Every structure is written in C-alpha cells, then in structure tokens.
Amino acid sequence: MDWTVFHALNGVLRGNDGGQDAAVAFNATAIFVLVAVAGLLWFVARPGGSLRPKIAAVSAAAAAALALLANVVLGALWYQSRPFVGHPHQTVLLVPHAADNSFPSDHASVAFAIAFAVVVVYRRFGLVLVVAAAAIAIDRVFVGVHYPVDIVASLLVGLSAALVVAVAGRGVILWAVERLSRLTDPVVVAVRDAVGRRG
C-alpha cells in the first residue's frame, strides 16, 4: 500500500519538466520560509504589549526541536531505506540525498511541529501553516526521498511535539518569553524609532 501510494504520487512527475522544476524549487525554499514566518512572529509583538506572538514563536521553535529529537529516537528504533534505494529504477529522484534512514521525515516533522504549535495560539493562521506543512511533507514524496508512511509518522511526531510544548511546557515557554523579551524589546524599540525618524 505504501509503495503503491508513493509510486502514484512520485510517478506523476515523470517526464513533466515543469512539474519537476516546481517540486524542486518548493522543496528547496518552503521549509525555510515556514521557519522564517514562525520566527517573525516574535517581532510582530509590540514591546510591552501582548505576548501571544512571542509565545507562538518560541512554542514553534521548541516543538521543532522536540520533533527532531523524537525523530532521532524513532530512527534508531526503525530503519527504512529511501525509495530511491529500495526501488532505484522506479523512483523519480529529483534532489540529491544521502542513502540513509527514510523514517521519519525531518522536514515534515519540523514543518508540522511548527504549524501545530502556532495553531495553539493562533487558530486560523496556524491552520494556514498546517496546509503549508502538508504541502512541504507531500513534496518530499514528489521529489522521491520519502514514502507516505514517513510523512504520516512525521505528522504524528509534529502534532505530539506541539501538544507537549503547549501543555507540559507552557510554564517554561512563558518563562523563556519573558526573559528573552527583556533582551529584544529595547532593540526592537530602537529600530522602530530609527525607522520612524527616517520616515
């Protein structure tokens, strides 16, 4: 079943140069855009105002780190060769990749962890990020480096990491936000004042 779904998705791009270029470009940039968007939430917050954007940013970072740690553990427990290793002649491989463990996907786990962590704080905006995370995850199948089961596992890893951060780590996140705000707020105020004077 896993191979059948992979073959159907990955095979769509066989002979489709435009689709392949789009998949490669998306694979190269989308995860970094998602990380940057989550990070920029910190600077959306007005110094001295609501901490919600900062909580979302720090929660996303913590959930991503926890997801990567979980992937290390899962990868040690279960090994699955990459599609281009197990099925070299049937896989459309669009990006170079080491022939290491395919299970689960670091890209997808990080993307889902960030998105679900933001959902806890900003539901609508977070859901937009969940859609983006799903696109990032599915694209890993399109470019030939992950099976669908890797992506499903990563979704569960990302969701679990976000829930742990939101529930068990809530106090730690708030503590970190308050301490970090003391360092960054004066800088943000100074930059905004400087921009205001130039304007």
Secondary structure, 3 states (H helix, E strand, C coil): CHHHHHHHHHHCCCCCHHHHHHHHHHHHHHHHHHHHHHHHHHHHCCCCCCCHHHHHHHHHHHHHHHHHHHHHHHHHHCCCECHHHHCCCCCCCCCCCCCCECCCCHHHHHHHHHHHHHHHHCHHHHHHHHHHHHHHHHHHHHCCCCCHHHHHHHHHHHHHHHHHHHHCCHHHHHHHHHHHHHHHHHHHHHHHHHHHHHC
